[in-house]
Amino acid sequence: MAEKETRQVTVSIGGMSCAACVRRVERSLQALGGVETVSVNLVTGRATLIHREDWAGLEEVKKAVADGGYEYLGPVGEVEADPVTRAREEEIRDLTRKVAVGAVLSVLVFIGSMPHWFPFLGRVRTDVLHGVLFVLTTPVVFWVGGRFLAGAWGAARRFTMDMNTLVAVGTLASYLYSTLAAFAPAFFEAAAVTPHVYFDSASFLVTLILLGRLLEARAKGRTTAAIRRLMDLRPDTARVLRGGEEREVPVEEVVAGDLVVVRPGEKIPVDGTVVSGSSTVDESMLTGEALPVRKGAGDKVYGATMNNTGSFVFQATQVGSETVLAGIIRLVEEAQASKAPVQRLADRVAAVFVPVVFVLGALTFLAWYWLPAEPLFGRALLNFVSVLVIACPCALGLATPTAVMVGTGIGADRGILIKGGEVLEKAGRVTTVVFDKTGTITKGRLEVTDVVTAPGETRQRVLEIAVSLEASSEHPVARAIVAMGRDEVIAPRPVTDFEAVSGLGVRGVLGGERVLLGNGRFLEEGGIEADPLTPWERRLAEEGKTCVFIACGDRVVGLVALADRPRESAREAVFALRERGLAVAMITGDNPYAAEAVGREAGIERVIAGVLPGEKARLIGEMRAGGEVVAMVGDGINDAPALSAADIGIAVGAGTDIAMEASDITLMRNDLTAVPAAIELSADTMRIIRQNLFWAVIYNAVGIPVAAGALYPSFGILLNPGLCAAAMALSSLSVVSNSLRLRGKWKNRT
């Protein structure tokens, strides 16, 4: 029986605060009918569901999210404004207000809790002072810290626990204990325990944790800047021809088949094909190339690129989510929402972390209540609260997604689109980089490399004949010869009786003389001897170059050699890869002469020539079987099988759907130095992730015993809940800051 077709939908979710939240949302959505897999990302606030056609639907997704105590923000549009961004901006405003109120009230509560430090409070009765502290603390616990209580209640309803549970239990324990001590001191006096209030611990606990949330929210917002900048590239409106009239409509209303008018200095709204007019277009946002590209009838244009000088009309072919820009945005979003294997490990750890912390907290309470010679209920309770607070797993939950966000954001800024966290992890372990030749190592177009003249002839005359014959041809050889003529300011002369002979060359009459351009066989058929230049042809062919003869009348006058030259960046890229200790190879279907020549010029020693596309994939497989971690660099079309067969597929010169789909990393500019940059960025990102996870684990391994009182017998050191809250907030901030440090490292790099 054939497998049912699966589809993908991504929805935005608000209110998640830790890895345990992620785990709970994933379990809830995974339980829905027809859902195959679910991936939830804490930083982007998005859940990606792979589902069958007969699945539960978005209404059930909304219900499951709401039942878990989170906010369902709807499906993610392909190029529409991000609802998570809007929600995060509102969250930052709300957090700022609450942190400000919490800070003011907490300072007042602290002052009131220290009457021996402030003499003017000495005249206030204790019961009155406690009542004022209760009034000041209550809004901090229930309004400023309301999100923690709501989150804990949502978790309890689903019989789970998360970070909110830790904060809520710790805060309420301190608050309720202090309330009982303030209004029912007789309860403690009957047990021979002096009642103390800890309203300051409760208020500072909430405020400091919320401050950590505010700093995290702001840091997360900065890491999504790359996506927002990509979205801002597209214009808001387009001029379309409908009913013989030119109308300005929102870009969302442009449909495939519309004729769109573009004026000088305007952005092209969607993808399409030019039907009339001509101009030059700045496509640097796609390709990274600084020089504008000439566009005329039949040429492709892409949305969000900038029209320069002329006006033209084009027919829309791809609109909305089908444009190249939308594909880029989608690729970046999917990359930042994906999880590396190390993140999945962190999620599993976080799922069991909270219950373990509660057990440790309970043991701490029992130890402090029963073991000391003079047990104090208050001290046991405070140590219990301290353990819960300092163990909040924020840092663990943020360790991987923040680093992936920063790493993929840096890549997007540099035209390096990385498909996800798993790609980052693999790319950092690459041992061998294999390049395709044509269109990857080389420019993918012929250039004139040599002009050889027969005895008695001049270079000017040879090129004049060649340029005149090829002036109106679109053949790659013709384009290369005409381009050289343009560079050397050689204008074509009129040619009559022009004839192109397939597979051989072209001929005609120039200035009353019969002229031709073609291969050796073409000369033989015309009864012309090529002997004077045959040694040159043989030598140039051994260098992998294509040769054409030029003849006038009944004698050969010259020879032009052409080759697909390596990119200017090829040798630099190969050197950079070798500097990292990586092996470099080139694989091509071209002949050995041409392949070896290109390999020598690019600095590649291992050259495999005469290989068909299917065989490329087999050879890549053999390398992997030999223990190599292989990155394949190709153009994403003919090399698709090899790109898929490699551990990491890297497509160069992007802008096509095939390049994006076949590759794991897409380079948006034809600069091969982006290949070692992508590998280095991946390695740097994985190093940051490992650092984050290490410090998050070490923090809890050290912090929990200290909060439980392990240092008290020897050093008399105890932590109150307020200090634990500050330490917890600092740990989360340190993880986010360490991730953002990666951006600082790459900021000034070329």
PEJOFEN-V284956 format. One record per residue. N is the residue number from 1. RES is the residue in one small letter. SS is DSSP state (H for helix, E for strand, - for the rest). Layout:
# PEJOFEN-V284956
N,RES,SS ; N,RES,SS
This chain:
# PEJOFEN-V284956
1,m,- ; 2,a,- ; 3,e,- ; 4,k,- ; 5,e,- ; 6,t,E ; 7,r,E ; 8,q,E ; 9,v,E ; 10,t,E ; 11,v,E ; 12,s,E ; 13,i,E ; 14,g,E ; 15,g,- ; 16,m,- ; 17,s,- ; 18,c,- ; 19,a,H ; 20,a,H ; 21,c,H ; 22,v,H ; 23,r,H ; 24,r,H ; 25,v,H ; 26,e,H ; 27,r,H ; 28,s,H ; 29,l,H ; 30,q,H ; 31,a,- ; 32,l,- ; 33,g,- ; 34,g,- ; 35,v,E ; 36,e,E ; 37,t,E ; 38,v,E ; 39,s,E ; 40,v,E ; 41,n,E ; 42,l,- ; 43,v,- ; 44,t,- ; 45,g,- ; 46,r,E ; 47,a,E ; 48,t,E ; 49,l,E ; 50,i,E ; 51,h,E ; 52,r,E ; 53,e,- ; 54,d,- ; 55,w,- ; 56,a,- ; 57,g,- ; 58,l,H ; 59,e,H ; 60,e,H ; 61,v,H ; 62,k,H ; 63,k,H ; 64,a,H ; 65,v,H ; 66,a,H ; 67,d,H ; 68,g,- ; 69,g,- ; 70,y,- ; 71,e,E ; 72,y,E ; 73,l,E ; 74,g,E ; 75,p,E ; 76,v,- ; 77,g,- ; 78,e,- ; 79,v,- ; 80,e,- ; 81,a,- ; 82,d,- ; 83,p,H ; 84,v,H ; 85,t,H ; 86,r,H ; 87,a,H ; 88,r,H ; 89,e,H ; 90,e,H ; 91,e,H ; 92,i,H ; 93,r,H ; 94,d,H ; 95,l,H ; 96,t,H ; 97,r,H ; 98,k,H ; 99,v,H ; 100,a,H ; 101,v,H ; 102,g,H ; 103,a,H ; 104,v,H ; 105,l,H ; 106,s,H ; 107,v,H ; 108,l,H ; 109,v,H ; 110,f,H ; 111,i,H ; 112,g,H ; 113,s,H ; 114,m,- ; 115,p,- ; 116,h,- ; 117,w,- ; 118,f,- ; 119,p,H ; 120,f,H ; 121,l,H ; 122,g,- ; 123,r,- ; 124,v,- ; 125,r,- ; 126,t,H ; 127,d,H ; 128,v,H ; 129,l,H ; 130,h,H ; 131,g,H ; 132,v,H ; 133,l,H ; 134,f,H ; 135,v,H ; 136,l,H ; 137,t,H ; 138,t,H ; 139,p,H ; 140,v,H ; 141,v,H ; 142,f,H ; 143,w,H ; 144,v,H ; 145,g,- ; 146,g,H ; 147,r,H ; 148,f,H ; 149,l,H ; 150,a,H ; 151,g,H ; 152,a,H ; 153,w,H ; 154,g,H ; 155,a,H ; 156,a,H ; 157,r,H ; 158,r,- ; 159,f,- ; 160,t,- ; 161,m,- ; 162,d,- ; 163,m,H ; 164,n,H ; 165,t,H ; 166,l,H ; 167,v,H ; 168,a,H ; 169,v,H ; 170,g,H ; 171,t,H ; 172,l,H ; 173,a,H ; 174,s,H ; 175,y,H ; 176,l,H ; 177,y,H ; 178,s,H ; 179,t,H ; 180,l,H ; 181,a,H ; 182,a,H ; 183,f,H ; 184,a,- ; 185,p,H ; 186,a,H ; 187,f,H ; 188,f,H ; 189,e,H ; 190,a,- ; 191,a,- ; 192,a,- ; 193,v,- ; 194,t,- ; 195,p,- ; 196,h,- ; 197,v,- ; 198,y,- ; 199,f,H ; 200,d,H ; 201,s,H ; 202,a,H ; 203,s,H ; 204,f,H ; 205,l,H ; 206,v,H ; 207,t,H ; 208,l,H ; 209,i,H ; 210,l,H ; 211,l,H ; 212,g,H ; 213,r,H ; 214,l,H ; 215,l,H ; 216,e,H ; 217,a,H ; 218,r,H ; 219,a,H ; 220,k,H ; 221,g,H ; 222,r,H ; 223,t,H ; 224,t,- ; 225,a,H ; 226,a,H ; 227,i,H ; 228,r,H ; 229,r,H ; 230,l,H ; 231,m,H ; 232,d,H ; 233,l,- ; 234,r,- ; 235,p,- ; 236,d,- ; 237,t,E ; 238,a,E ; 239,r,E ; 240,v,E ; 241,l,E ; 242,r,E ; 243,g,- ; 244,g,- ; 245,e,E ; 246,e,E ; 247,r,E ; 248,e,E ; 249,v,E ; 250,p,E ; 251,v,H ; 252,e,H ; 253,e,H ; 254,v,- ; 255,v,- ; 256,a,- ; 257,g,- ; 258,d,- ; 259,l,E ; 260,v,E ; 261,v,E ; 262,v,E ; 263,r,- ; 264,p,- ; 265,g,- ; 266,e,- ; 267,k,E ; 268,i,- ; 269,p,- ; 270,v,- ; 271,d,E ; 272,g,E ; 273,t,E ; 274,v,E ; 275,v,E ; 276,s,E ; 277,g,E ; 278,s,- ; 279,s,E ; 280,t,E ; 281,v,E ; 282,d,E ; 283,e,- ; 284,s,H ; 285,m,H ; 286,l,H ; 287,t,H ; 288,g,- ; 289,e,- ; 290,a,- ; 291,l,- ; 292,p,- ; 293,v,E ; 294,r,E ; 295,k,E ; 296,g,- ; 297,a,- ; 298,g,- ; 299,d,- ; 300,k,E ; 301,v,E ; 302,y,- ; 303,g,- ; 304,a,- ; 305,t,- ; 306,m,E ; 307,n,E ; 308,n,- ; 309,t,- ; 310,g,- ; 311,s,- ; 312,f,E ; 313,v,E ; 314,f,E ; 315,q,E ; 316,a,E ; 317,t,E ; 318,q,E ; 319,v,- ; 320,g,H ; 321,s,H ; 322,e,H ; 323,t,- ; 324,v,H ; 325,l,H ; 326,a,H ; 327,g,H ; 328,i,H ; 329,i,H ; 330,r,H ; 331,l,H ; 332,v,H ; 333,e,H ; 334,e,H ; 335,a,H ; 336,q,H ; 337,a,H ; 338,s,- ; 339,k,- ; 340,a,- ; 341,p,H ; 342,v,H ; 343,q,H ; 344,r,H ; 345,l,H ; 346,a,H ; 347,d,H ; 348,r,H ; 349,v,H ; 350,a,H ; 351,a,H ; 352,v,H ; 353,f,H ; 354,v,H ; 355,p,H ; 356,v,H ; 357,v,H ; 358,f,H ; 359,v,H ; 360,l,H ; 361,g,H ; 362,a,H ; 363,l,H ; 364,t,H ; 365,f,H ; 366,l,H ; 367,a,H ; 368,w,H ; 369,y,H ; 370,w,H ; 371,l,- ; 372,p,- ; 373,a,- ; 374,e,- ; 375,p,- ; 376,l,- ; 377,f,H ; 378,g,H ; 379,r,H ; 380,a,H ; 381,l,H ; 382,l,H ; 383,n,H ; 384,f,H ; 385,v,H ; 386,s,H ; 387,v,H ; 388,l,H ; 389,v,H ; 390,i,H ; 391,a,- ; 392,c,- ; 393,p,- ; 394,c,H ; 395,a,H ; 396,l,H ; 397,g,H ; 398,l,H ; 399,a,H ; 400,t,H ; 401,p,H ; 402,t,H ; 403,a,H ; 404,v,H ; 405,m,H ; 406,v,H ; 407,g,H ; 408,t,H ; 409,g,H ; 410,i,H ; 411,g,H ; 412,a,H ; 413,d,H ; 414,r,- ; 415,g,- ; 416,i,E ; 417,l,E ; 418,i,E ; 419,k,- ; 420,g,- ; 421,g,H ; 422,e,H ; 423,v,H ; 424,l,H ; 425,e,H ; 426,k,H ; 427,a,H ; 428,g,- ; 429,r,- ; 430,v,- ; 431,t,- ; 432,t,E ; 433,v,E ; 434,v,E ; 435,f,E ; 436,d,E ; 437,k,H ; 438,t,H ; 439,g,H ; 440,t,H ; 441,i,H ; 442,t,E ; 443,k,- ; 444,g,- ; 445,r,- ; 446,l,- ; 447,e,E ; 448,v,E ; 449,t,E ; 450,d,E ; 451,v,E ; 452,v,E ; 453,t,E ; 454,a,- ; 455,p,- ; 456,g,- ; 457,e,- ; 458,t,- ; 459,r,H ; 460,q,H ; 461,r,H ; 462,v,H ; 463,l,H ; 464,e,H ; 465,i,H ; 466,a,H ; 467,v,H ; 468,s,H ; 469,l,H ; 470,e,H ; 471,a,- ; 472,s,- ; 473,s,- ; 474,e,- ; 475,h,- ; 476,p,H ; 477,v,H ; 478,a,H ; 479,r,H ; 480,a,H ; 481,i,H ; 482,v,H ; 483,a,H ; 484,m,H ; 485,g,H ; 486,r,H ; 487,d,H ; 488,e,- ; 489,v,- ; 490,i,- ; 491,a,- ; 492,p,- ; 493,r,- ; 494,p,- ; 495,v,- ; 496,t,E ; 497,d,E ; 498,f,E ; 499,e,E ; 500,a,E ; 501,v,E ; 502,s,- ; 503,g,- ; 504,l,- ; 505,g,E ; 506,v,E ; 507,r,E ; 508,g,E ; 509,v,E ; 510,l,E ; 511,g,- ; 512,g,- ; 513,e,E ; 514,r,E ; 515,v,E ; 516,l,E ; 517,l,E ; 518,g,E ; 519,n,- ; 520,g,H ; 521,r,H ; 522,f,H ; 523,l,H ; 524,e,H ; 525,e,H ; 526,g,- ; 527,g,- ; 528,i,- ; 529,e,- ; 530,a,- ; 531,d,H ; 532,p,H ; 533,l,H ; 534,t,H ; 535,p,H ; 536,w,H ; 537,e,H ; 538,r,H ; 539,r,H ; 540,l,H ; 541,a,H ; 542,e,H ; 543,e,- ; 544,g,- ; 545,k,- ; 546,t,E ; 547,c,E ; 548,v,E ; 549,f,E ; 550,i,E ; 551,a,E ; 552,c,E ; 553,g,- ; 554,d,- ; 555,r,E ; 556,v,E ; 557,v,E ; 558,g,E ; 559,l,E ; 560,v,E ; 561,a,E ; 562,l,E ; 563,a,E ; 564,d,- ; 565,r,- ; 566,p,E ; 567,r,- ; 568,e,- ; 569,s,- ; 570,a,H ; 571,r,H ; 572,e,H ; 573,a,H ; 574,v,H ; 575,f,H ; 576,a,H ; 577,l,H ; 578,r,H ; 579,e,H ; 580,r,- ; 581,g,- ; 582,l,- ; 583,a,E ; 584,v,E ; 585,a,E ; 586,m,E ; 587,i,E ; 588,t,- ; 589,g,- ; 590,d,- ; 591,n,- ; 592,p,H ; 593,y,H ; 594,a,H ; 595,a,H ; 596,e,H ; 597,a,H ; 598,v,H ; 599,g,H ; 600,r,H ; 601,e,H ; 602,a,H ; 603,g,- ; 604,i,- ; 605,e,- ; 606,r,E ; 607,v,E ; 608,i,E ; 609,a,- ; 610,g,- ; 611,v,- ; 612,l,- ; 613,p,H ; 614,g,H ; 615,e,H ; 616,k,H ; 617,a,H ; 618,r,H ; 619,l,H ; 620,i,H ; 621,g,H ; 622,e,H ; 623,m,H ; 624,r,H ; 625,a,H ; 626,g,- ; 627,g,- ; 628,e,- ; 629,v,- ; 630,v,E ; 631,a,E ; 632,m,E ; 633,v,E ; 634,g,E ; 635,d,- ; 636,g,- ; 637,i,- ; 638,n,- ; 639,d,- ; 640,a,H ; 641,p,H ; 642,a,H ; 643,l,H ; 644,s,H ; 645,a,H ; 646,a,- ; 647,d,- ; 648,i,E ; 649,g,E ; 650,i,E ; 651,a,E ; 652,v,E ; 653,g,- ; 654,a,- ; 655,g,- ; 656,t,- ; 657,d,H ; 658,i,H ; 659,a,H ; 660,m,H ; 661,e,H ; 662,a,H ; 663,s,- ; 664,d,- ; 665,i,E ; 666,t,E ; 667,l,E ; 668,m,- ; 669,r,- ; 670,n,- ; 671,d,- ; 672,l,- ; 673,t,H ; 674,a,H ; 675,v,H ; 676,p,H ; 677,a,H ; 678,a,H ; 679,i,H ; 680,e,H ; 681,l,H ; 682,s,H ; 683,a,H ; 684,d,H ; 685,t,H ; 686,m,H ; 687,r,H ; 688,i,H ; 689,i,H ; 690,r,H ; 691,q,H ; 692,n,H ; 693,l,H ; 694,f,H ; 695,w,H ; 696,a,H ; 697,v,H ; 698,i,H ; 699,y,H ; 700,n,H ; 701,a,H ; 702,v,H ; 703,g,H ; 704,i,H ; 705,p,H ; 706,v,H ; 707,a,H ; 708,a,H ; 709,g,- ; 710,a,- ; 711,l,- ; 712,y,H ; 713,p,H ; 714,s,H ; 715,f,H ; 716,g,- ; 717,i,- ; 718,l,- ; 719,l,- ; 720,n,- ; 721,p,H ; 722,g,H ; 723,l,H ; 724,c,H ; 725,a,H ; 726,a,H ; 727,a,H ; 728,m,H ; 729,a,H ; 730,l,H ; 731,s,H ; 732,s,H ; 733,l,H ; 734,s,H ; 735,v,H ; 736,v,H ; 737,s,H ; 738,n,H ; 739,s,H ; 740,l,H ; 741,r,H ; 742,l,H ; 743,r,H ; 744,g,H ; 745,k,H ; 746,w,H ; 747,k,H ; 748,n,- ; 749,r,- ; 750,t,-
